[in-house]
Amino acid sequence: MAEKRFVKVYDEGIFGSTEIFVDTKTGVNYLWHAEGYAGGLTVLLDRDGKPVVSPLPLPEEK
């Protein structure tokens, strides 16, 4: 089986959905939000406007 490129690390919502995914190659975090028929994906930014990068390997990858 192929290695997963993206891992879901956060999930919330009942009617809408907000999820955070981490790229297992770069550590960059992505925010996905969907509600109804609409959705959007963006790089998750810190307060300085820089991408949030998780240390690799992720704990569940070990």
N, C-alpha and C positions, 0 to 999 in steps of 0.2 A: 504494500500500500504506500502511496506517495505521502511525503511529509506535508503537514499542513502549513501553509504560508501565513495564514492569519488565525489568531486565537481570540475568542471572545472572553474578555476579562470582567465585563460589567454588563448588567441587563436590568432594566426596570421598565415598568409601565403595564397598564391594563388595557386601555383602548388604543393608546399610542405606544410606541416602542422607542426607547433610547438605549443604545448599546455602544460599548467601546471595544474596539478590536486592536490587537497589537500585531504588527508585522514581525514575524519571527526571524527575519533576515536582518532588519535594520533597527528594530525596537521602537519604531515610530508608532504613536497611538492615533487611531482614527475614531471619530465620533459619527455614529449613524443614528438618525432620528427619522421615524416614519409615523404617519398618522393618516388614516383613511387611504386614499389613493396616491398620496404624495410622500416623498422621502428625500433625504439628502445625506451626503457623506462629505466630511471635511476632516482635515488634519486637526487634531486636538492641540490647542495652543495654551501656553502658560501665560501668566500675567504680563510678561515682557514681549509677548507676541512670537515666541520661539516654539517650535514643535516640542511636544512632550515625548521624551524618549525613555523607554523602560530599559533597565539593565538586562542583558542577555547572558545566559539562557534564562527564560522565564521559569518560575518554580515548578509549574506543571510539566515542563519539558524534560526535566532531569531524569 
